Amino acid sequence: MNAMLETSELPAVFDGVKLAAVAAVLYVIVRCLNLKSPTAPPDLYFQDSGLSRFLLKSCPLLTKDRVLYPKSRATLLTSRNRMASDIMPFCVLLSVDRHRYIPPLIWGKSGHIQTALYGKMGRVRSPHPYGHRKFITMSDGATSTFDLFEPLAEHCIGGDITMAICPGIANHSEKQYIRTFVDYAQKNGYRCAVLNHLGALPNIELTSPRMFTYGCTWEFGAMVNYIKKTYPLTQLVVVGFSLGGNIVCKYLGETQANQEKVLCCVSVCQGYSALRVQETFMQWDQCRRFYNFLMADNMKKIILSHRQALFGDHVRKPQSLEDSDLSRLYTATSLMQIDDNVMRKFHGYNSLKEYYEEESCMRYLHRIYVPLMLVNAADDPLVHESLLTIPKSLSEKRENVMFVLPLHGGHLGFFEGSVLFPEPLTWMDKLVVEYANAICQWERNKSQCSDTELVEADLE
């Protein structure tokens, strides 16, 4: 009788264990996929000015029920708010609830999955825009290349506008996220020039012992100068993704002349300080050390694919570069090790600290006077939250700066979709074009007002 009672109780105990196991798995899934996180329009940091009011009115992708001002003062945009009455029509992605960034329901709130999908496949159903490859011989013998794509429609203000685009680390015009963005920009009336980082294209050999670095602006500057010379009437919108964001901001801040004919600049998912970025890359928090290893492995493959141009016997190498440095390159497991053993020596820096400080845009951001939009995702696993104090602080001091911080998006992900499958076009693509359109409208309105004032002065 006791044996019968014991066997009848076993299935109930077993079902309880199974139920607990299922509950534990569901809890882990919910935590890992961040399913409880709400969808909301991005937090905005900016100074109250005529430009910021116009951008909020023109960029519905930016505005929302709460706008966060520089000194952490939340302001409700209600119908009784003077600013709210100015706010809607052109920039739909920064506005009202129906325009909030909505990532795919199942996985889109995980910054890791967003980042992994961007890194693995770039985009889904990516188009193939047709462009022409241009070659520029640099003063040191390096051959810089960029791809030029003509607009496919008339621009919203009817002008000649060129987007000068700088991709992320080791990227080029053939990457899917770049192709998707270029196609969308072309259809909105923009000519696009996309820099191919030196050494990144697998079918283009290096012609000097030098590769792209974190902040070398020579090739980007050569591309911009070519555009200005070839299209003297064009105006520029400068766009940088990740490492490219550092390069374009540094380029604009290096000299005032670099900002001539530039309407605005957009930087997406950059880290602002190379030194602080690399320090956080050595931490396991948010798996950054693992991402560091993957990026270092990719960087090693690119360097070693050009070993003859960089390390060959015929190459005139810097005196500080030794044969043992190449051996250490094979065993490197982080970007910091690669930079210290190889990259800084190619560019004549005496120390890794000097290399990172000189190559970062942080020292140049305050010298940028054109409208500047800085975009980061709060769940970007590559950019530590402490680095976001840099754009926040800048937006408190400069009227031309707007910092946009959505909750989700990962690193250059920003996929949109309903449940599982993402859309080909991302929130990031639409935001950059919408912001550029708004700035073009702002500049046209300013010039029209100036012309009207001149006419009135003549009449008087």
Secondary structure, 3 states (H helix, E strand, C coil): CHHHHHHHHHHHHHHHHHHHHHHHHHHHHHHHCCCCCCCCCCEEECCCCHHHHHHHHHCCCCCCCEEECCCCCEEECCCCCCCHHHCCCCCHHHCCHHHCCCCCCCCCCCHHHHHHHHHHHCCCCCCCCCCEEEEEECCCCCEEEEEEECCCCCCCCCCCEEEEEECCCCCCCCCHHHHHHHHHHHHCCCEEEEEECCCCCCCCCCCCCCCCCCCCCHHHHHHHHHHHHHCCCCEEEEEEECHHHHHHHHHHHHCHHHHCCEEEEEEECCCCCHHHHHHHHCCCHHHHHHHHHHHHHHHHHHHHHCHHHHHCCCCCCCCCCCHHHHHHHHHCCCHHHHHHHHHHHHCCCCCHHHHHHHHCCCCCHHHCCCCEEEECCCCCCCCCHHHHHHHHHHHHHCCCEEEEECCCCCCCCCCCECCCCECCCCHHHHHHHHHHHHHHHHHHHHHHHHHHHHHHHHHC
